[in-house]
Amino acid sequence: MDQKLDLIIGSSVTSGKNETFSAIVFVNEDMGVQDFNYVSVFILVSALAIMWDHDAIYQQVKAVGSEFYKKGIQVVNRPTSQFLDRTPWDDRNGEAFGPDPYLNGLATGLTHFLLYEQETNRTKNANSIDPNPATGPLPYSSNTDDKTLHEAYLWPFYDAVKNGMGAVMCAMIKVNNTLSCENSDLLLQQLKTELGFPGVVYPDTKAQSSSASDSATNGEDYGASNIWTTSVMNALLANGTLSEARLNDMSIRNLIGYYNAHLDNGLQPAEPSDGAWVDVRGNHSKLIRKYGAQSMVLLKNENNALPLKKVRRMGVFGAHAGFIVGGPNAEISIAGSGPTYQSHLGTGTGSGQASYPYLVAPLVPLIVRASEEGTILNWILQDNYTASAGSSLIPSVAGSTFVAPSYAETASDSDVCLVFLNALSGEGKDRTELYNADQDTMVKTVADNCNNTIVVINTIGPRLVDQWIEHANVTAVLYGSLLGQESGNSIVDVLYGDVNPSGHLTYTIPKNESDYNVDICYTSQCNFTEGVYIDYRHFDASNITPRYPFGHGLSYTSFSYSDLTMPHSQSRPLHLSTAPTGHRTVGGYSDLWDTVANISITVKNIGKVNGAAVPQLYLGFPESAQQPVRQLRGFERVELATGKQAVVTFPLRRRDLSYWDVGAQKWLVAGGEYEVVVGESSRDFAVNGTLVVRTHG
């Protein structure tokens, strides 16, 4: 009994045979091992999602996992499927895979369970904001209906559980007015019974309440030693509040992932000290550079401004192009970070901040290119620079003065102008802006004086561009998330065409902030009245034209789509039972995961350079299912040499055709016609067809 009680509070356990089970080690960050030396800083998971590449997701996660493993760590407190980017003002959107449950689920994650969609009022503290204290105590409660919970927020965790997730972090907020870490509906019913999750539930920082019984009996398996003390837990066992069966379940859940991953084979190294010379990086820098480049989205490219050819005179503008005075490992505040970063931004903040071995800012490879190609390169690395032509801002040296150039002067002397922008936010405080006045003024000033102005943006979430996107001299926009230690190399690889961009947006960029339908909630009762209608589902339902739609991304080449093959039509419908008939297993009913149809399309590279297409399949459901206009249900990244073509197949699982029926408390399939469209974004459809389903039982 004492060993079990030690196990569930994260203590090492010694048996009577002097055998010791060392406590499992938990460490933050999916970009790299936080607070350790000699580790890599990978691209942010939001950048990984932008690649829309199943294999790349696997390869990066494998590489990250190997570094944690070699540092003696068993549990990575990342990545996250919630935040689901319900609101663009949520400051941790960069740590997640975007607002589409399907894409989010295939990438998978383990935190935060569930409905944790903003930082404001996440805990009861001095910084809490509640204009009406009578509405109740903080932290806030995310309140939603059962259909929304399943079809949006719970959906990705089905995939994560099915694919072997061993641990889940419960959030520090409330769900439907019960703390997440003692919410039996969430943890015992939905996670452990409905989804069949066999692993451990452990709390986020400050997420466990002071009530030992409420957390232990309602689904939390790993807790704080100052709350689950030996005396308190023994008292709960003695009075029957906590059963021995439940304690056994908690103990097993703390171990099952460890043994499932074969960590008991004695091969994993022990955890070293933070600064110990244990270099786990291998050749990961090459993978980071490659994936960073592949994750960049080409939003605009007028007159083939990109890729850059041999440039005579280039101007570079913005703090994001260069370096802060000290760094790159200066700590970024866990609260109140941003809204921009006055240096090159390659990693997140707070628990989402990785530990650089080095950082490549874009100015470095640009200088190398200039030296190789004879380019004259000038730069102003400041977002709010105000010097005018002829002003003397630098002190005299030996009787001489240096003249500080202006934006206008430097821009007008350049054949190509590169303007670098970033948007920073992170754990602890939500975003205050989706565009930045200083940066936008810089872009417009440069563009007014340079007829080939190219804007590069790295951001943790949506960054609006309508202040200048239609300026005649803004010829191209390259856009992405945070790219880790090789960031500058990745960006310059795309700018010069060494890599053909193939990233696609994982969220919608609107024309106006007001086009979004969900803001930050400032009361303790946060009602998800929008249901599943976030991001492109909202834009489609409200018939709002975005600046750039979900899934958008250009290339230096062009692709054609043809020969949509539909296996089931009116004459040959797909026959399915209305409700699943399989047995309960890890991931829910077993037949939810059956492939019930394969839809294929031919993609051809009709351009002049090699490139990668990302065809996307969207489904429109029969009206009886009460679903959005259309939803992502398939994607694939396919590399094609010029003139070559390939057949891309989209497997549809039973769950991809299912909707949540509140009355039946099951995933049901609606009979009828399903609209099938395939194209390059949620608004750009090349081909379409109809899938016909007949249901029985």
Secondary structure, 3 states (H helix, E strand, C coil): CHHHHHHCCCCCEECCCCCEECCCCEECCCCCCCCCCCCCCCCCHHHHHHCCCHHHHHHHHHHHHHHHHHCCCCEECCCECCCCCCCCCCCCHHHECCCCHHHHHHHCCCECECCCCCCCCCCCCCCCCCCCHHHCCCCCEEECCHHHHHHHHHHHHHHHHHCCCCEEEECCCEECCEEHHHCHHHHHHHHHHHCCCCCEEEECCCCCCCCHHHHHHCCCCCCCCCCCCHHHHHHHHHCCCCCHHHHHHHHHHHHHHHHHCCHHHCCCCCCCCCCCCCCCCCCHHHHHHHHHHHCCEEEEEHHHCCCCCCCCEEEEECHHHCCCCCCCCCCCCCCCCCCCCCCCCCCCCHHHCCCCCCCCCCHHHHHHHHHHHCCEEEEECCCCCCCCCCCCCEEEECCEEECCCCHHHHHHCCCEEEEEEEECCECCECCCCCCCHHHHHHHHHHHHHCCCEEEEEEECCCCCCCCCCCCCCEEEEEEECCCHHHHHHHHHHHHCCCCCCCCCCCCCECCCHHHCCCCCCCCCEEECCCCCCCCHHHHHHCCCCCCECCCCCECCCCEEEEEEECCCCCCCCEEEECCCCCCEECCEEHHHHCEEEEEEEEEEECCCCCEEECCEEEEECCHHHCCCCCEEEEECCEEECCCCEEEEEEEEEHHHHEEEECCCCEEEECCEEEEEEEECCCCCEEEEEEEEEEEEC
